[in-house]
Amino acid sequence: MEGSMLLSEVPLGQSCQVVESHLLRLLDLGFCEESQVVPLYTCPWGGTRLYHVKQTRIALRDSDAAQIQVKAVE
């Protein structure tokens, strides 16, 4: 997909929109197509980030976030 990237690659504070999610568990957490997501915080030891999605905050491992394709939102 042109212009898409992995959620794990999005800079902190950059709003993005979910294009595709490959894990059903992530869909249940709100990471479904067209959802707005903003990465808020990276844990000091790495490997986990905090995201704002659907009026809540959810921590995801980078390996799970790498299963979500997103596109930048201006």
PDB file with one MODEL, atoms N, CA, C and O in Angstrom:
MODEL        1
ATOM      1  N   MET A   1       0.837  -1.185   0.000  1.00  0.00           N
ATOM      2  CA  MET A   1       0.000   0.000   0.000  1.00  0.00           C
ATOM      3  C   MET A   1       0.876   1.240   0.000  1.00  0.00           C
ATOM      4  O   MET A   1       1.751   1.407   0.850  1.00  0.00           O
ATOM      5  N   GLU A   2       0.628   2.085  -0.947  1.00  0.00           N
ATOM      6  CA  GLU A   2       1.432   3.289  -1.079  1.00  0.00           C
ATOM      7  C   GLU A   2       1.128   4.261   0.057  1.00  0.00           C
ATOM      8  O   GLU A   2      -0.034   4.513   0.376  1.00  0.00           O
ATOM      9  N   GLY A   3       2.176   4.801   0.661  1.00  0.00           N
ATOM     10  CA  GLY A   3       2.015   5.782   1.727  1.00  0.00           C
ATOM     11  C   GLY A   3       1.699   5.181   3.084  1.00  0.00           C
ATOM     12  O   GLY A   3       1.477   5.922   4.042  1.00  0.00           O
ATOM     13  N   SER A   4       1.673   3.866   3.196  1.00  0.00           N
ATOM     14  CA  SER A   4       1.379   3.260   4.488  1.00  0.00           C
ATOM     15  C   SER A   4       2.676   2.880   5.196  1.00  0.00           C
ATOM     16  O   SER A   4       3.729   2.748   4.572  1.00  0.00           O
ATOM     17  N   MET A   5       2.577   2.709   6.504  1.00  0.00           N
ATOM     18  CA  MET A   5       3.713   2.313   7.329  1.00  0.00           C
ATOM     19  C   MET A   5       3.183   1.464   8.472  1.00  0.00           C
ATOM     20  O   MET A   5       1.972   1.315   8.635  1.00  0.00           O
ATOM     21  N   LEU A   6       4.079   0.918   9.249  1.00  0.00           N
ATOM     22  CA  LEU A   6       3.691   0.136  10.413  1.00  0.00           C
ATOM     23  C   LEU A   6       3.428   1.071  11.590  1.00  0.00           C
ATOM     24  O   LEU A   6       4.097   2.095  11.733  1.00  0.00           O
ATOM     25  N   LEU A   7       2.467   0.724  12.422  1.00  0.00           N
ATOM     26  CA  LEU A   7       2.167   1.547  13.592  1.00  0.00           C
ATOM     27  C   LEU A   7       3.399   1.696  14.480  1.00  0.00           C
ATOM     28  O   LEU A   7       3.590   2.746  15.094  1.00  0.00           O
ATOM     29  N   SER A   8       4.220   0.684  14.557  1.00  0.00           N
ATOM     30  CA  SER A   8       5.431   0.741  15.388  1.00  0.00           C
ATOM     31  C   SER A   8       6.452   1.756  14.877  1.00  0.00           C
ATOM     32  O   SER A   8       7.380   2.106  15.606  1.00  0.00           O
ATOM     33  N   GLU A   9       6.303   2.238  13.640  1.00  0.00           N
ATOM     34  CA  GLU A   9       7.234   3.200  13.039  1.00  0.00           C
ATOM     35  C   GLU A   9       6.758   4.652  13.131  1.00  0.00           C
ATOM     36  O   GLU A   9       7.516   5.564  12.799  1.00  0.00           O
ATOM     37  N   VAL A  10       5.538   4.880  13.568  1.00  0.00           N
ATOM     38  CA  VAL A  10       4.972   6.232  13.605  1.00  0.00           C
ATOM     39  C   VAL A  10       5.627   7.035  14.734  1.00  0.00           C
ATOM     40  O   VAL A  10       5.722   6.542  15.858  1.00  0.00           O
ATOM     41  N   PRO A  11       6.080   8.261  14.454  1.00  0.00           N
ATOM     42  CA  PRO A  11       6.683   9.096  15.504  1.00  0.00           C
ATOM     43  C   PRO A  11       5.671   9.445  16.599  1.00  0.00           C
ATOM     44  O   PRO A  11       4.470   9.529  16.343  1.00  0.00           O
ATOM     45  N   LEU A  12       6.167   9.644  17.808  1.00  0.00           N
ATOM     46  CA  LEU A  12       5.300  10.038  18.919  1.00  0.00           C
ATOM     47  C   LEU A  12       4.554  11.323  18.578  1.00  0.00           C
ATOM     48  O   LEU A  12       5.135  12.260  18.031  1.00  0.00           O
ATOM     49  N   GLY A  13       3.270  11.362  18.903  1.00  0.00           N
ATOM     50  CA  GLY A  13       2.456  12.549  18.686  1.00  0.00           C
ATOM     51  C   GLY A  13       1.875  12.675  17.289  1.00  0.00           C
ATOM     52  O   GLY A  13       1.035  13.545  17.057  1.00  0.00           O
ATOM     53  N   GLN A  14       2.298  11.831  16.348  1.00  0.00           N
ATOM     54  CA  GLN A  14       1.806  11.884  14.964  1.00  0.00           C
ATOM     55  C   GLN A  14       0.505  11.089  14.854  1.00  0.00           C
ATOM     56  O   GLN A  14       0.483   9.886  15.115  1.00  0.00           O
ATOM     57  N   SER A  15      -0.563  11.756  14.471  1.00  0.00           N
ATOM     58  CA  SER A  15      -1.843  11.085  14.286  1.00  0.00           C
ATOM     59  C   SER A  15      -1.807  10.239  13.023  1.00  0.00           C
ATOM     60  O   SER A  15      -1.247  10.645  12.005  1.00  0.00           O
ATOM     61  N   CYS A  16      -2.410   9.057  13.101  1.00  0.00           N
ATOM     62  CA  CYS A  16      -2.464   8.175  11.934  1.00  0.00           C
ATOM     63  C   CYS A  16      -3.801   7.440  11.927  1.00  0.00           C
ATOM     64  O   CYS A  16      -4.547   7.465  12.906  1.00  0.00           O
ATOM     65  N   GLN A  17      -4.082   6.796  10.820  1.00  0.00           N
ATOM     66  CA  GLN A  17      -5.340   6.078  10.642  1.00  0.00           C
ATOM     67  C   GLN A  17      -5.026   4.634  10.258  1.00  0.00           C
ATOM     68  O   GLN A  17      -4.180   4.379   9.400  1.00  0.00           O
ATOM     69  N   VAL A  18      -5.712   3.699  10.898  1.00  0.00           N
ATOM     70  CA  VAL A  18      -5.489   2.283  10.623  1.00  0.00           C
ATOM     71  C   VAL A  18      -5.986   1.943   9.223  1.00  0.00           C
ATOM     72  O   VAL A  18      -7.113   2.272   8.851  1.00  0.00           O
ATOM     73  N   VAL A  19      -5.131   1.283   8.459  1.00  0.00           N
ATOM     74  CA  VAL A  19      -5.480   0.815   7.118  1.00  0.00           C
ATOM     75  C   VAL A  19      -5.824  -0.669   7.169  1.00  0.00           C
ATOM     76  O   VAL A  19      -6.774  -1.119   6.530  1.00  0.00           O
ATOM     77  N   GLU A  20      -5.030  -1.432   7.947  1.00  0.00           N
ATOM     78  CA  GLU A  20      -5.228  -2.880   8.024  1.00  0.00           C
ATOM     79  C   GLU A  20      -4.591  -3.414   9.299  1.00  0.00           C
ATOM     80  O   GLU A  20      -3.504  -2.986   9.687  1.00  0.00           O
ATOM     81  N   SER A  21      -5.275  -4.353   9.947  1.00  0.00           N
ATOM     82  CA  SER A  21      -4.751  -5.005  11.145  1.00  0.00           C
ATOM     83  C   SER A  21      -4.765  -6.511  10.918  1.00  0.00           C
ATOM     84  O   SER A  21      -5.756  -7.059  10.435  1.00  0.00           O
ATOM     85  N   HIS A  22      -3.661  -7.186  11.267  1.00  0.00           N
ATOM     86  CA  HIS A  22      -3.524  -8.610  10.971  1.00  0.00           C
ATOM     87  C   HIS A  22      -3.853  -9.532  12.141  1.00  0.00           C
ATOM     88  O   HIS A  22      -3.858 -10.751  11.963  1.00  0.00           O
ATOM     89  N   LEU A  23      -4.123  -9.003  13.314  1.00  0.00           N
ATOM     90  CA  LEU A  23      -4.432  -9.838  14.472  1.00  0.00           C
ATOM     91  C   LEU A  23      -5.837  -9.528  14.977  1.00  0.00           C
ATOM     92  O   LEU A  23      -6.162  -8.367  15.226  1.00  0.00           O
ATOM     93  N   LEU A  24      -6.673 -10.555  15.129  1.00  0.00           N
ATOM     94  CA  LEU A  24      -8.049 -10.357  15.590  1.00  0.00           C
ATOM     95  C   LEU A  24      -8.098  -9.705  16.966  1.00  0.00           C
ATOM     96  O   LEU A  24      -8.981  -8.892  17.237  1.00  0.00           O
ATOM     97  N   ARG A  25      -7.159 -10.055  17.832  1.00  0.00           N
ATOM     98  CA  ARG A  25      -7.127  -9.475  19.183  1.00  0.00           C
ATOM     99  C   ARG A  25      -7.001  -7.953  19.119  1.00  0.00           C
ATOM    100  O   ARG A  25      -7.582  -7.246  19.942  1.00  0.00           O
ATOM    101  N   LEU A  26      -6.242  -7.451  18.143  1.00  0.00           N
ATOM    102  CA  LEU A  26      -6.076  -6.005  17.999  1.00  0.00           C
ATOM    103  C   LEU A  26      -7.365  -5.343  17.521  1.00  0.00           C
ATOM    104  O   LEU A  26      -7.653  -4.206  17.896  1.00  0.00           O
ATOM    105  N   LEU A  27      -8.135  -6.038  16.705  1.00  0.00           N
ATOM    106  CA  LEU A  27      -9.436  -5.508  16.286  1.00  0.00           C
ATOM    107  C   LEU A  27     -10.347  -5.346  17.498  1.00  0.00           C
ATOM    108  O   LEU A  27     -11.064  -4.351  17.607  1.00  0.00           O
ATOM    109  N   ASP A  28     -10.322  -6.314  18.405  1.00  0.00           N
ATOM    110  CA  ASP A  28     -11.133  -6.249  19.621  1.00  0.00           C
ATOM    111  C   ASP A  28     -10.727  -5.083  20.522  1.00  0.00           C
ATOM    112  O   ASP A  28     -11.550  -4.570  21.280  1.00  0.00           O
ATOM    113  N   LEU A  29      -9.466  -4.664  20.444  1.00  0.00           N
ATOM    114  CA  LEU A  29      -8.974  -3.549  21.258  1.00  0.00           C
ATOM    115  C   LEU A  29      -9.271  -2.186  20.634  1.00  0.00           C
ATOM    116  O   LEU A  29      -9.004  -1.154  21.250  1.00  0.00           O
ATOM    117  N   GLY A  30      -9.824  -2.173  19.409  1.00  0.00           N
ATOM    118  CA  GLY A  30     -10.183  -0.917  18.767  1.00  0.00           C
ATOM    119  C   GLY A  30      -9.308  -0.524  17.597  1.00  0.00           C
ATOM    120  O   GLY A  30      -9.519   0.531  17.000  1.00  0.00           O
ATOM    121  N   PHE A  31      -8.331  -1.347  17.253  1.00  0.00           N
ATOM    122  CA  PHE A  31      -7.441  -1.038  16.135  1.00  0.00           C
ATOM    123  C   PHE A  31      -8.036  -1.564  14.827  1.00  0.00           C
ATOM    124  O   PHE A  31      -7.408  -2.351  14.119  1.00  0.00           O
ATOM    125  N   CYS A  32      -9.269  -1.113  14.514  1.00  0.00           N
ATOM    126  CA  CYS A  32      -9.943  -1.548  13.289  1.00  0.00           C
ATOM    127  C   CYS A  32      -9.758  -0.484  12.203  1.00  0.00           C
ATOM    128  O   CYS A  32      -9.333   0.637  12.485  1.00  0.00           O
ATOM    129  N   GLU A  33     -10.082  -0.849  10.962  1.00  0.00           N
ATOM    130  CA  GLU A  33      -9.876   0.051   9.830  1.00  0.00           C
ATOM    131  C   GLU A  33     -10.526   1.408  10.068  1.00  0.00           C
ATOM    132  O   GLU A  33     -11.647   1.498  10.569  1.00  0.00           O
ATOM    133  N   GLU A  34      -9.808   2.450   9.702  1.00  0.00           N
ATOM    134  CA  GLU A  34     -10.207   3.851   9.780  1.00  0.00           C
ATOM    135  C   GLU A  34     -10.189   4.431  11.191  1.00  0.00           C
ATOM    136  O   GLU A  34     -10.565   5.589  11.374  1.00  0.00           O
ATOM    137  N   SER A  35      -9.762   3.656  12.201  1.00  0.00           N
ATOM    138  CA  SER A  35      -9.618   4.196  13.555  1.00  0.00           C
ATOM    139  C   SER A  35      -8.437   5.157  13.593  1.00  0.00           C
ATOM    140  O   SER A  35      -7.408   4.910  12.965  1.00  0.00           O
ATOM    141  N   GLN A  36      -8.586   6.252  14.330  1.00  0.00           N
ATOM    142  CA  GLN A  36      -7.501   7.206  14.534  1.00  0.00           C
ATOM    143  C   GLN A  36      -6.651   6.731  15.710  1.00  0.00           C
ATOM    144  O   GLN A  36      -7.180   6.347  16.753  1.00  0.00           O
ATOM    145  N   VAL A  37      -5.336   6.760  15.534  1.00  0.00           N
ATOM    146  CA  VAL A  37      -4.400   6.312  16.570  1.00  0.00           C
ATOM    147  C   VAL A  37      -3.285   7.343  16.705  1.00  0.00           C
ATOM    148  O   VAL A  37      -2.801   7.885  15.711  1.00  0.00           O
ATOM    149  N   VAL A  38      -2.878   7.608  17.959  1.00  0.00           N
ATOM    150  CA  VAL A  38      -1.754   8.507  18.208  1.00  0.00           C
ATOM    151  C   VAL A  38      -0.799   7.827  19.191  1.00  0.00           C
ATOM    152  O   VAL A  38      -1.203   7.508  20.309  1.00  0.00           O
ATOM    153  N   PRO A  39       0.458   7.597  18.800  1.00  0.00           N
ATOM    154  CA  PRO A  39       1.448   7.084  19.747  1.00  0.00           C
ATOM    155  C   PRO A  39       1.784   8.186  20.763  1.00  0.00           C
ATOM    156  O   PRO A  39       2.112   9.309  20.380  1.00  0.00           O
ATOM    157  N   LEU A  40       1.700   7.859  22.051  1.00  0.00           N
ATOM    158  CA  LEU A  40       1.890   8.870  23.090  1.00  0.00           C
ATOM    159  C   LEU A  40       3.215   8.762  23.839  1.00  0.00           C
ATOM    160  O   LEU A  40       3.789   9.777  24.231  1.00  0.00           O
ATOM    161  N   TYR A  41       3.697   7.553  24.039  1.00  0.00           N
ATOM    162  CA  TYR A  41       4.825   7.359  24.951  1.00  0.00           C
ATOM    163  C   TYR A  41       5.554   6.065  24.601  1.00  0.00           C
ATOM    164  O   TYR A  41       4.925   5.068  24.248  1.00  0.00           O
ATOM    165  N   THR A  42       6.865   6.085  24.700  1.00  0.00           N
ATOM    166  CA  THR A  42       7.679   4.879  24.550  1.00  0.00           C
ATOM    167  C   THR A  42       8.281   4.548  25.909  1.00  0.00           C
ATOM    168  O   THR A  42       8.860   5.421  26.556  1.00  0.00           O
ATOM    169  N   CYS A  43       8.155   3.318  26.342  1.00  0.00           N
ATOM    170  CA  CYS A  43       8.721   2.902  27.626  1.00  0.00           C
ATOM    171  C   CYS A  43      10.237   3.065  27.604  1.00  0.00           C
ATOM    172  O   CYS A  43      10.865   2.813  26.576  1.00  0.00           O
ATOM    173  N   PRO A  44      10.835   3.479  28.711  1.00  0.00           N
ATOM    174  CA  PRO A  44      12.276   3.722  28.761  1.00  0.00           C
ATOM    175  C   PRO A  44      13.116   2.501  28.383  1.00  0.00           C
ATOM    176  O   PRO A  44      14.190   2.652  27.800  1.00  0.00           O
ATOM    177  N   TRP A  45      12.651   1.315  28.699  1.00  0.00           N
ATOM    178  CA  TRP A  45      13.417   0.108  28.376  1.00  0.00           C
ATOM    179  C   TRP A  45      13.129  -0.398  26.965  1.00  0.00           C
ATOM    180  O   TRP A  45      13.744  -1.367  26.521  1.00  0.00           O
ATOM    181  N   GLY A  46      12.198   0.249  26.254  1.00  0.00           N
ATOM    182  CA  GLY A  46      11.898  -0.085  24.855  1.00  0.00           C
ATOM    183  C   GLY A  46      10.988  -1.291  24.722  1.00  0.00           C
ATOM    184  O   GLY A  46      10.698  -1.987  25.695  1.00  0.00           O
ATOM    185  N   GLY A  47      10.547  -1.521  23.499  1.00  0.00           N
ATOM    186  CA  GLY A  47       9.728  -2.689  23.213  1.00  0.00           C
ATOM    187  C   GLY A  47       8.238  -2.509  23.402  1.00  0.00           C
ATOM    188  O   GLY A  47       7.457  -3.351  22.959  1.00  0.00           O
ATOM    189  N   THR A  48       7.820  -1.417  24.057  1.00  0.00           N
ATOM    190  CA  THR A  48       6.402  -1.168  24.316  1.00  0.00           C
ATOM    191  C   THR A  48       6.105   0.315  24.137  1.00  0.00           C
ATOM    192  O   THR A  48       6.901   1.172  24.521  1.00  0.00           O
ATOM    193  N   ARG A  49       4.949   0.601  23.549  1.00  0.00           N
ATOM    194  CA  ARG A  49       4.522   1.990  23.385  1.00  0.00           C
ATOM    195  C   ARG A  49       3.075   2.138  23.843  1.00  0.00           C
ATOM    196  O   ARG A  49       2.297   1.185  23.817  1.00  0.00           O
ATOM    197  N   LEU A  50       2.734   3.344  24.259  1.00  0.00           N
ATOM    198  CA  LEU A  50       1.377   3.678  24.670  1.00  0.00           C
ATOM    199  C   LEU A  50       0.696   4.408  23.521  1.00  0.00           C
ATOM    200  O   LEU A  50       1.264   5.339  22.949  1.00  0.00           O
ATOM    201  N   TYR A  51      -0.530   3.984  23.179  1.00  0.00           N
ATOM    202  CA  TYR A  51      -1.285   4.569  22.070  1.00  0.00           C
ATOM    203  C   TYR A  51      -2.635   5.071  22.557  1.00  0.00           C
ATOM    204  O   TYR A  51      -3.237   4.489  23.460  1.00  0.00           O
ATOM    205  N   HIS A  52      -3.104   6.155  21.951  1.00  0.00           N
ATOM    206  CA  HIS A  52      -4.457   6.654  22.188  1.00  0.00           C
ATOM    207  C   HIS A  52      -5.308   6.195  21.013  1.00  0.00           C
ATOM    208  O   HIS A  52      -5.031   6.545  19.865  1.00  0.00           O
ATOM    209  N   VAL A  53      -6.343   5.411  21.299  1.00  0.00           N
ATOM    210  CA  VAL A  53      -7.243   4.908  20.260  1.00  0.00           C
ATOM    211  C   VAL A  53      -8.651   4.806  20.844  1.00  0.00           C
ATOM    212  O   VAL A  53      -8.843   4.262  21.931  1.00  0.00           O
ATOM    213  N   LYS A  54      -9.621   5.327  20.122  1.00  0.00           N
ATOM    214  CA  LYS A  54     -11.039   5.256  20.516  1.00  0.00           C
ATOM    215  C   LYS A  54     -11.264   5.681  21.967  1.00  0.00           C
ATOM    216  O   LYS A  54     -11.866   4.938  22.741  1.00  0.00           O
ATOM    217  N   GLN A  55     -10.799   6.835  22.330  1.00  0.00           N
ATOM    218  CA  GLN A  55     -10.998   7.455  23.638  1.00  0.00           C
ATOM    219  C   GLN A  55     -10.421   6.652  24.803  1.00  0.00           C
ATOM    220  O   GLN A  55     -10.899   6.753  25.933  1.00  0.00           O
ATOM    221  N   THR A  56      -9.394   5.859  24.521  1.00  0.00           N
ATOM    222  CA  THR A  56      -8.719   5.132  25.588  1.00  0.00           C
ATOM    223  C   THR A  56      -7.227   5.047  25.278  1.00  0.00           C
ATOM    224  O   THR A  56      -6.795   5.367  24.170  1.00  0.00           O
ATOM    225  N   ARG A  57      -6.458   4.621  26.250  1.00  0.00           N
ATOM    226  CA  ARG A  57      -5.017   4.446  26.067  1.00  0.00           C
ATOM    227  C   ARG A  57      -4.683   2.974  26.239  1.00  0.00           C
ATOM    228  O   ARG A  57      -5.106   2.329  27.198  1.00  0.00           O
ATOM    229  N   ILE A  58      -3.914   2.458  25.289  1.00  0.00           N
ATOM    230  CA  ILE A  58      -3.573   1.039  25.280  1.00  0.00           C
ATOM    231  C   ILE A  58      -2.075   0.889  25.038  1.00  0.00           C
ATOM    232  O   ILE A  58      -1.524   1.509  24.129  1.00  0.00           O
ATOM    233  N   ALA A  59      -1.419   0.066  25.851  1.00  0.00           N
ATOM    234  CA  ALA A  59      -0.002  -0.244  25.650  1.00  0.00           C
ATOM    235  C   ALA A  59       0.104  -1.486  24.774  1.00  0.00           C
ATOM    236  O   ALA A  59      -0.568  -2.489  25.014  1.00  0.00           O
ATOM    237  N   LEU A  60       0.958  -1.406  23.754  1.00  0.00           N
ATOM    238  CA  LEU A  60       1.194  -2.536  22.851  1.00  0.00           C
ATOM    239  C   LEU A  60       2.684  -2.804  22.731  1.00  0.00           C
ATOM    240  O   LEU A  60       3.496  -1.879  22.722  1.00  0.00           O
ATOM    241  N   ARG A  61       3.031  -4.079  22.639  1.00  0.00           N
ATOM    242  CA  ARG A  61       4.408  -4.437  22.305  1.00  0.00           C
ATOM    243  C   ARG A  61       4.670  -4.001  20.872  1.00  0.00           C
ATOM    244  O   ARG A  61       3.755  -3.979  20.049  1.00  0.00           O
ATOM    245  N   ASP A  62       5.913  -3.656  20.573  1.00  0.00           N
ATOM    246  CA  ASP A  62       6.270  -3.265  19.205  1.00  0.00           C
ATOM    247  C   ASP A  62       5.984  -4.383  18.209  1.00  0.00           C
ATOM    248  O   ASP A  62       5.633  -4.114  17.061  1.00  0.00           O
ATOM    249  N   SER A  63       6.131  -5.626  18.637  1.00  0.00           N
ATOM    250  CA  SER A  63       5.862  -6.753  17.738  1.00  0.00           C
ATOM    251  C   SER A  63       4.387  -6.816  17.348  1.00  0.00           C
ATOM    252  O   SER A  63       4.063  -7.216  16.230  1.00  0.00           O
ATOM    253  N   ASP A  64       3.491  -6.428  18.255  1.00  0.00           N
ATOM    254  CA  ASP A  64       2.058  -6.376  17.927  1.00  0.00           C
ATOM    255  C   ASP A  64       1.748  -5.158  17.064  1.00  0.00           C
ATOM    256  O   ASP A  64       0.972  -5.251  16.113  1.00  0.00           O
ATOM    257  N   ALA A  65       2.353  -4.017  17.392  1.00  0.00           N
ATOM    258  CA  ALA A  65       2.125  -2.795  16.614  1.00  0.00           C
ATOM    259  C   ALA A  65       2.629  -2.950  15.182  1.00  0.00           C
ATOM    260  O   ALA A  65       2.135  -2.283  14.273  1.00  0.00           O
ATOM    261  N   ALA A  66       3.605  -3.822  14.982  1.00  0.00           N
ATOM    262  CA  ALA A  66       4.134  -4.070  13.638  1.00  0.00           C
ATOM    263  C   ALA A  66       3.155  -4.863  12.774  1.00  0.00           C
ATOM    264  O   ALA A  66       3.388  -5.035  11.577  1.00  0.00           O
ATOM    265  N   GLN A  67       2.070  -5.343  13.362  1.00  0.00           N
ATOM    266  CA  GLN A  67       1.035  -6.067  12.619  1.00  0.00           C
ATOM    267  C   GLN A  67      -0.077  -5.139  12.131  1.00  0.00           C
ATOM    268  O   GLN A  67      -1.055  -5.594  11.538  1.00  0.00           O
ATOM    269  N   ILE A  68       0.077  -3.830  12.384  1.00  0.00           N
ATOM    270  CA  ILE A  68      -0.952  -2.851  12.021  1.00  0.00           C
ATOM    271  C   ILE A  68      -0.393  -1.890  10.983  1.00  0.00           C
ATOM    272  O   ILE A  68       0.597  -1.204  11.239  1.00  0.00           O
ATOM    273  N   GLN A  69      -1.019  -1.839   9.818  1.00  0.00           N
ATOM    274  CA  GLN A  69      -0.652  -0.896   8.758  1.00  0.00           C
ATOM    275  C   GLN A  69      -1.455   0.388   8.969  1.00  0.00           C
ATOM    276  O   GLN A  69      -2.665   0.336   9.194  1.00  0.00           O
ATOM    277  N   VAL A  70      -0.785   1.535   8.897  1.00  0.00           N
ATOM    278  CA  VAL A  70      -1.444   2.828   9.085  1.00  0.00           C
ATOM    279  C   VAL A  70      -1.000   3.802   7.999  1.00  0.00           C
ATOM    280  O   VAL A  70      -0.036   3.555   7.274  1.00  0.00           O
ATOM    281  N   LYS A  71      -1.724   4.909   7.904  1.00  0.00           N
ATOM    282  CA  LYS A  71      -1.302   6.014   7.042  1.00  0.00           C
ATOM    283  C   LYS A  71      -1.365   7.285   7.868  1.00  0.00           C
ATOM    284  O   LYS A  71      -2.196   7.411   8.768  1.00  0.00           O
ATOM    285  N   ALA A  72      -0.489   8.218   7.561  1.00  0.00           N
ATOM    286  CA  ALA A  72      -0.417   9.480   8.300  1.00  0.00           C
ATOM    287  C   ALA A  72      -1.671  10.306   8.059  1.00  0.00           C
ATOM    288  O   ALA A  72      -2.245  10.287   6.970  1.00  0.00           O
ATOM    289  N   VAL A  73      -2.087  11.035   9.094  1.00  0.00           N
ATOM    290  CA  VAL A  73      -3.222  11.945   9.012  1.00  0.00           C
ATOM    291  C   VAL A  73      -2.701  13.343   9.284  1.00  0.00           C
ATOM    292  O   VAL A  73      -1.993  13.569  10.265  1.00  0.00           O
ATOM    293  N   GLU A  74      -3.044  14.263   8.430  1.00  0.00           N
ATOM    294  CA  GLU A  74      -2.588  15.658   8.581  1.00  0.00           C
ATOM    295  C   GLU A  74      -3.380  16.359   9.649  1.00  0.00           C
ATOM    296  O   GLU A  74      -3.144  17.536   9.921  1.00  0.00           O
TER     297      GLU A  74
ENDMDL
END
